Amino acid sequence: YTEDASSAASDVYKRQIQASLFEKTGKPSTINKSITLSEGDINDACRIETDSGVYFVKYNSATRFPAMFEKEARGLAMLQQAAEVNVPSVVATGTSENYAYLVLEYLSPGMQRNDFWVDFGKGLARLHRHSSGFFGLDHDNYIGSLPQLNHKHDEWTTFFITERLERQLKMALDHGLVSRSIISKFEKLYSRLAEIFPVEPSSLVHGDLWSGNYMTGPDGRTAIIDPAVYYGHREMDIGMSRLFGGFSPAFYESYNEEYPLEPGWLKRVEICNLYPLMVHVNLFGGSYVHSVESILAQF
């Protein structure tokens, strides 16, 4: 970590963050120190030390990604209200000049408890029991830096096709990232989805549950971050957790003890991962197309 007292995080909107913290805490919140934590593909982040406490701040262009942090704050609030897996509390969101920011509770990284993965798996399973009468959400949000549309549908496969796969496929076609020959492969899969996926109630899902979006909190338990929440099929989170190497076997075992997955889930999660893979095609280019076509070929 490097001290970053002259960065945009402290210079451009320092006074606005201080005002937001004072409004939320009722205490003077002069920023005494700002430490850069990451300069990611999407957002920059820092840890700020103030008179009222220590906080985590994310910031980005307010015009390039409109309302991104407001949507993230709503997602974190939904997960926190479910009270099944820890999330950092939202302190404030706001804009200053061309920047938008999100201020969160700062969770210092801890040492994993012995039952970390068991606790994580059971917590996610309990989260997935939070349901609604529809698939989707009452507002749109983001997946990474891409808009994620969440129009409500009564059944999963229609939602998955219309709001997830088709939107990413159209984007990739419009930008020349995939050839038009892939359309027929997706259409063949669409015709089979209703028989492939078991009928289940919708689940509140994190929506972007890969290894970079959980951490070990100060109490040694899981904290999940950077959500892209909606009510979807729970296997979407399970699939995403396996996309880049997978979690510990104890995670999946404990999940299945708490809320057993239907037989064949290991195969179905590959279909679920078509969505994040197509997101990667649109974010990072065509190197992920081969993975998409390999999955389509299996079905």
C-alpha positions, -999 to 999 in steps of 0.1 A, spaced: 0 0 0 13 35 -7 2 68 8 -17 88 -17 -23 122 -1 -24 140 -34 -46 116 -54 -80 123 -69 -95 104 -39 -83 131 -15 -80 162 -38 -111 162 -60 -138 153 -36 -122 153 -2 -145 180 12 -176 163 -2 -167 130 15 -160 148 47 -194 165 45 -211 131 37 -194 115 67 -204 143 90 -240 140 78 -241 102 85 -221 101 117 -228 135 132 -191 138 140 -163 159 125 -147 137 98 -115 153 86 -96 130 63 -61 127 79 -47 101 56 -56 84 23 -39 51 13 -44 37 -22 -56 1 -21 -61 -7 -57 -64 7 -92 -86 -19 -108 -100 -25 -142 -132 -6 -132 -129 14 -100 -101 29 -79 -102 25 -42 -85 38 -11 -86 35 27 -92 68 45 -85 75 81 -107 102 96 -115 117 129 -147 96 130 -132 63 119 -116 43 91 -135 38 58 -131 22 24 -138 44 -6 -144 35 -42 -145 62 -69 -149 65 -106 -163 88 -133 -198 99 -126 -207 102 -162 -192 71 -176 -210 48 -151 -241 66 -141 -256 56 -107 -232 26 -105 -224 32 -68 -260 39 -59 -269 5 -74 -241 -12 -56 -252 4 -23 -288 -9 -29 -274 -44 -36 -253 -44 -4 -283 -32 16 -304 -61 3 -277 -86 12 -272 -70 46 -310 -71 53 -310 -108 44 -284 -112 73 -270 -146 61 -235 -136 49 -215 -106 61 -212 -75 39 -196 -42 46 -221 -15 57 -228 14 33 -218 47 49 -224 71 20 -226 77 -17 -223 109 -36 -208 129 -65 -183 157 -67 -175 174 -99 -169 145 -124 -164 119 -97 -188 95 -80 -179 77 -48 -190 50 -24 -180 50 12 -182 17 30 -173 3 64 -136 -7 63 -132 -44 70 -96 -53 78 -86 -87 64 -84 -114 90 -73 -150 94 -98 -177 82 -115 -197 109 -112 -234 107 -149 -236 96 -146 -207 71 -157 -227 41 -184 -246 59 -198 -213 73 -196 -197 39 -214 -226 21 -242 -227 47 -246 -189 47 -249 -187 9 -275 -216 10 -295 -197 35 -292 -165 14 -306 -184 -16 -337 -193 4 -347 -157 3 -371 -156 -26 -396 -134 -45 -425 -141 -68 -405 -133 -99 -370 -135 -115 -353 -102 -119 -353 -70 -97 -372 -38 -93 -342 -19 -107 -313 -24 -131 -277 -25 -119 -243 -34 -132 -222 -66 -138 -187 -54 -137 -188 -21 -157 -216 -33 -180 -253 -24 -174 -273 -54 -161 -310 -53 -170 -333 -70 -145 -368 -68 -161 -391 -91 -142 -402 -125 -156 -424 -152 -142 -400 -181 -150 -363 -186 -150 -355 -197 -186 -373 -167 -201 -354 -144 -178 -321 -161 -185 -325 -159 -223 -340 -124 -225 -322 -105 -198 -289 -123 -196 -278 -142 -227 -295 -123 -255 -284 -89 -242 -247 -100 -240 -249 -118 -274 -263 -87 -291 -236 -65 -276 -209 -89 -288 -224 -91 -323 -227 -53 -325 -190 -49 -316 -178 -77 -339 -165 -98 -310 -183 -130 -322 -194 -143 -356 -230 -145 -365 -227 -183 -368 -229 -185 -330 -265 -173 -331 -278 -207 -342 -258 -224 -314 -274 -202 -288 -309 -208 -303 -305 -246 -301 -296 -242 -264 -326 -219 -258 -349 -246 -271 -337 -270 -245 -333 -248 -214 -368 -255 -200 -360 -293 -199 -325 -288 -185 -332 -265 -155 -352 -278 -126 -381 -256 -117 -373 -238 -84 -384 -206 -67 -362 -176 -74 -333 -169 -51 -316 -138 -40 -282 -141 -56 -250 -122 -52 -247 -122 -90 -209 -120 -94 -196 -145 -69 -161 -153 -81 -130 -155 -59 -122 -118 -61 -156 -109 -45 -153 -125 -11 -128 -118 16 -120 -130 51 -133 -104 75 -117 -94 108 -138 -121 126 -123 -148 104 -157 -153 86 -167 -146 50 -176 -111 38 -190 -108 3 -184 -76 -17 -191 -60 -52 -225 -76 -57 -247 -76 -89 -278 -88 -71 -311 -100 -85 -336 -128 -79 -324 -156 -102 -316 -193 -102 -293 -201 -73 -271 -222 -96 -259 -189 -111 -239 -182 -80 -227 -218 -77 -215 -217 -113 -197 -184 -110 -179 -197 -79 -165 -225 -100 -156 -204 -131 -120 -194 -122 -108 -224 -102 -136 -230 -77 -139 -227 -40 -130 -253 -14 -148 -287 -16 -161 -280 19 -180 -250 6 -201 -271 -19 -205 -299 6 -219 -276 33 -241 -258 8 -256 -291 -3 -262 -301 34 -281 -268 40 -300 -265 7 -294 -295 -16 -289 -288 -53 -309 -309 -77 -291 -338 -95 -271 -327 -125 -261 -293 -111 -224 -298 -120 -234 -299 -157 -259 -271 -155 -236 -246 -139 -216 -247 -172 -247 -233 -189 -250 -207 -161 -215 -196 -168 -223 -186 -203 -235 -154 -189 -203 -143 -170 -183 -156 -199 -202 -135 -224 -197 -105 -200 -160 -112 -202 -162 -114 -240 -177 -79 -240 -154 -65 -214 -121 -80 -224 -124 -92 -260 -128 -124 -280 -103 -146 -260 -133 -160 -241 -153 -169 -272 -137 -204 -273 -149 -211 -238 -185 -201 -248 -184 -222 -279 -171 -252 -260 -201 -250 -236 -226 -246 -264 -211 -276 -281 -219 -298 -251 -256 -291 -253 
